[in-house]
Amino acid sequence: MQIPAAKIHFPPEDRKKILAWIDQILESGQLTLGGYGKRLEEAFASYVGVNRAIAVNSGTSALEIPLRCFDVENSSVIVPTNTFFATPAAVIHAGGKVIFADCTDNLCLDPSSVKRAIRRDTKGVILVHIGGAVAPQTREVRQICQEHGLFLLEDAAHAHGSTLEGQKAGSFGEAAAFSFYPTKVITSGEGGIITTNDEKLYQRALVFRDQGKAGFLGNIHTEMGYNWRMSEIHAAIGVTQFERLEEFIVARRRVASIYDRRLPEIRSVSPLRIPTYVKSNYYKYIAYLDKGIDRAQLKKELKEKHGVSLSGEVYELPCHLQHVFKEIVGGKEGDFPVSEDLARRMICLPTSAVMTDAESNYVIDSMKQVLK
Ligand SMILES: Cc1ncc(COP(=O)(O)O)c(C=O)c1O
């Protein structure tokens, strides 16, 4: 059996629909900022439970645009070190300074680390819902932000449809950024979307998205924007995937339930504990190896002897130890011990919307054999 780390799924009827829609788009001549983008935005906003959504060309731009709206230039923003490059990079591209903070053992930004990191020039905090589980301490971090007059930006790149106490990711902060990159739970090819309840931020984000132009047709530029537009073709793909989101999440939760049930059979691996009030979309199924187990060797044997590919970790090296941020922000081994330890021991089991029960069981059986 061959088990890929992830599988992108476009059912045949969706592929047909996408081709028909693309034909329609080409016929209409409206290739960007048109009806499919609007449809994706309206459907996504209503699904998340916010007033507004803005479709953009990547999850990275979905982070940078709100940061520009918060005017972070020459101010600092607190970012967890256990995140993807794009989270701190967006702060730097928006002219801000990054302050890294640690996480707790559930991978959520640690509220006490946030409190310690606040400086006089701090304007906000980015909270990342790692692996698709809404950060369990979201409300505590929100409270700290409110007490200190800081914005809260959710990096919900992984968390389409995930909830905390029934409330959807993307509705907890002043704004949120989702990614539609191909490996994500739903994709538009490339793309992203911002969600917000803040009408002023929404209006400004529209301007930033389109080269800082005050209006679509004019040529008056009022903001330092960029080309962050989503094409209609990408939006059409995104609409078909969005219509599958709930179905995909159900399928991923089924895979996760098999892993949850069977992982205790392997003594040297423990799953990330997700509290019952958080419902993950299982973008990733995260587990930890006991200290001393060689992750690279485990991955190699799983792949070579059993055809099982583990997916990329989230993340294998914390940002403060990444070469580029070490230089810009500064950072050394030992600065954020929890993130460093979890990054070393984390594995992500294969998940997708089309994995069968037999495949999920095969993953566990293979791991059992390699780790026995
Ligand atoms: C946590 C996180 N933030 C931001 C991004 C950036 O998204 P994109 O690749 O769509 O620019 C990613 C994705 O890949 C991510 O994993």
Ligand as a Chemical Component Dictionary entry (heavy atoms), coordinates in Angstrom:
data_LIG
# 
_chem_comp.id                   LIG 
_chem_comp.type                 NON-POLYMER 
_chem_comp.pdbx_formal_charge   0 
_chem_comp.three_letter_code    LIG 
# 
loop_
_chem_comp_atom.comp_id 
_chem_comp_atom.atom_id 
_chem_comp_atom.alt_atom_id 
_chem_comp_atom.type_symbol 
_chem_comp_atom.charge 
_chem_comp_atom.model_Cartn_x 
_chem_comp_atom.model_Cartn_y 
_chem_comp_atom.model_Cartn_z 
_chem_comp_atom.pdbx_ordinal 
LIG C1 C1 C 0 0.492  29.025 9.578 1  
LIG C2 C2 C 0 0.553  29.540 8.170 2  
LIG N1 N1 N 0 0.434  30.854 7.955 3  
LIG C3 C3 C 0 0.477  31.381 6.708 4  
LIG C4 C4 C 0 0.642  30.575 5.610 5  
LIG C5 C5 C 0 0.769  31.201 4.256 6  
LIG O1 O1 O 0 -0.203 30.775 3.359 7  
LIG P1 P1 P 0 0.104  30.770 1.782 8  
LIG O2 O2 O 0 1.008  29.628 1.498 9  
LIG O3 O3 O 0 -1.266 30.583 1.176 10 
LIG O4 O4 O 0 0.681  32.092 1.451 11 
LIG C6 C6 C 0 0.767  29.189 5.781 12 
LIG C7 C7 C 0 0.945  28.306 4.681 13 
LIG O5 O5 O 0 1.181  27.697 3.935 14 
LIG C8 C8 C 0 0.730  28.649 7.086 15 
LIG O6 O6 O 0 0.881  27.343 7.291 16 
# 
loop_
_chem_comp_bond.comp_id 
_chem_comp_bond.atom_id_1 
_chem_comp_bond.atom_id_2 
_chem_comp_bond.value_order 
_chem_comp_bond.pdbx_ordinal 
LIG C1 C2 SING 1  
LIG C2 N1 SING 2  
LIG C2 C8 DOUB 3  
LIG N1 C3 DOUB 4  
LIG C3 C4 SING 5  
LIG C4 C5 SING 6  
LIG C4 C6 DOUB 7  
LIG C5 O1 SING 8  
LIG O1 P1 SING 9  
LIG P1 O2 DOUB 10 
LIG P1 O3 SING 11 
LIG P1 O4 SING 12 
LIG C6 C7 SING 13 
LIG C6 C8 SING 14 
LIG C7 O5 DOUB 15 
LIG C8 O6 SING 16 
# 
